[in-house]
Amino acid sequence: MSKIRSYKYVKCHFVGLTADKSTYFSQDRIDVYYGFTRNLLQSENILGKYLSEKENERKLKFLSPDDCKTYVISHGIMRLILSFHINSDPEDLSYYYEINNKPGIPKNPVFFNLTHTKNAFAIAVTRNHYVGIDLEDISTGIEIKAIARNYFGPKEREYIFYTEKGAFERFFLIWTRKEALLKALGTGIVDNLAEISLCDEENEIDPLIFNNHSNCLISNPEHFLYTKRILNSYLSVASPQPSEVRYQMLNNKSISKFLNK
C-alpha cells in the first residue's frame, strides 16, 4: 500500500447537496448501485447461489433474519455486478483481503466498496482508483449528542445542533461522509475521529492523523465526496479525484441485465 506522503493537509471537497457539481471537471466515472431488501426478496434464492463458502458461513452468524437477507442479497448482487464489469462468471470471482479486511479483486481490474444498513445496501464500482461508500438510515432512536461528543469536532457539533429541527439528518450526513472517506483510505475507524472535520464544502485534514495506519491510501492531497439523500437514508461516496457519479436503484427487474449477460 502507498504510505502517506508529506502533504500539509488533505483537502476534502464535497460535491452534491449544496455544492455546485459543475465546478469540478469529471475525469472518471463511479457507478453506484443501491437497493432495498424488500424490493429484491423474490431474487434472494437466486442471488444466494453466488455466495462463496466463506460468505455462506458468515450469513449463518446473523441473529436477525432481516439482516441475513440483506447480507445475502447485497453480496450476491455485488458478485453479479463485478462479474458484469470485468466480463467473468460470478462463480469464478475471487477476492483478496487487505489488512483491515477490505476486499479487492486480484490485479485490480476494478475497484469497489460495499455498504449496508438496515434493509438497504449500496455498491460503488470504478476502474481507475480506490473508492469508499457509506449508507446510513436516518434513525431517530439513538442518542446522537453522546455520539457526537466522542466522534465529532466542535465545528461539526455546532453545524449539527444549531437547531433541533434537522439535527438527525445533519448528524447522519456527516457520519456517512466520515465513513466513506475512511473506507476509501483503508483506515477503518480511527481513534481521533473528532479531528476529521467534514462539515464544510472544503475541509483541510492533518494527514498525521493517519500516521499509525501503514495501509492508508492517501496518495493524493485532495479527495472528493459525493452525497445523495435517498428516501430516509444518506449515501456518501469518496474518491481521490473528481468523478461523474451514476446512481442506479436495483430491483428484481433491473438486476436481470446482470443475470442474463
Secondary structure, 3 states (H helix, E strand, C coil): CCCCCCCCCEEEEEECCCCCHHHCCCCCEEEEEEEEHHHCHHHHHHHHCCCCHHHHHHHCCCCCHHHHHHHHHHHHHHHHHHHHHHCCCHHHCCCEECCCCCEECCCCCCEEEEEEECCEEEEEEECCCCCEEEEEECCCCCCHHHHHHHHCCHHHHHHHHCCCCCHHHHHHHHHHHHHHHHHHHCCCCCCCHHHCCCCCCEEEECHHHHCCCCCCCCCCCEEEEEEEEECCEEEEEEECCCCEEEEEEECCCCCHHHHCC
